[in-house]
């Protein structure tokens, strides 16, 4: 332990200035650092958790990238493309692609007693990844497209639709849809389904309209062949690389026609949901403002605390200089002292932040309105990068700021300290 470190520790842990102004100022400074670090960690964890929650739910319902027929139809009544296994194999070799699945959508009406409700029937095939919807199930179970027998007409509906229709798992519902394709125009088709499960995502648009079934049911309503689909859904490994991956696929498929000469259109999640993407992007600006304000308050309080400590320790500074200590050595003493106070404030801030975050993570004690926030409780995301960024960043920036009040030590001389006393 160096001479400067020994003196700074004596200053930090001594009770010689109890009851003086420095004690209160130092406590306020440590409290400001504690509060600043806690607010920064909580803000980053909650905002990132919220963004992840919303993105995961929307992408679970839609997908990262969609490939479909390049037509001018903006409704859920889609024009088909041919499922091309060679094209799918080619897409799977693209960097960052995690999974590809086929789908088909068809608008329809469900009826129960005196209730009529419009829905979008989404058909899924054996390549469907059921992970997301299995996690969202409130009752019953999600049918398995890989093993379901041809004689089973299973459907999965939302909790909201279940409440409106007054139907639950195991009940039957009647579905009506206008035929298309080779069938006579405007011919209404009816089909009875068995509700195998009820899900709830918290996304109003999905919960109000989306129902899942086997893709063969949608093909039958369209009079499509067994190799016709509405499109392909692609999922990526790294969301941060979504734009690059989408552009890469667009370049691969530019002027590409399927076997039925349909021109393909590639859309990313960001293309389909620009308002949500912009809304969530604003949270990054909010975080930057919060971190900036909290850092400013913590640094300002530490500088104020250091100035008061230096003023109170002016006689000690004079004595050290009389004994031969130079300005650099004395400044180092007070920078070490400030660093110890900073470390204390940062440690308390971590204990406070992760105590509150852990309580919310395990108990979900702070609820939210899912109709507004897409989730029923404040989400929490723990990140080592945030921990390192906030703690190390706060420490080094604050230590650098302590050099400013330490400069005034150069102007303190033994003769002045006698007058000061």
Buried (B, 14 or more C-beta within 10 A) or exposed (E): EEEBBEBBBEBBEEEEBEEEEBBEBBEBBBBBBBBBBBBBBBBBBBBBBBBEBBBBBBBBBBBBBBBBBBEEEEEBBBBBBBBBEEBBEBBEEBEBBEBBBBBBBBBBBBBBEEEEBEBBBBBBBEBBBBEBBEEBBEBBBBBEBEEBEEEEBBBBBBBBBBEBBEBBBEBEBEBBBBBBEEEEEEEEBEBEBBBBBBBBBBBBEBBBBBBBBBBBBBBBBBEBEEBBBBBBBBBBEEBEEBEEBBEBBBEBBEEBEBEBEBBBBBBBBBBBBEEBBEEBEEBEEEBEEBBEEBBEBBBEBBBBBBBBBBBBBBBBBBEBBEEEBEBEBBBBBBBBBBBBBBBBBBBBBBEBBBEBBEEBBEEBEEEBEBEEBBBBBBBBBBEEEBBEBBBEEBBEEBBEBBBEBBEBBEEBEBEEBEEEE
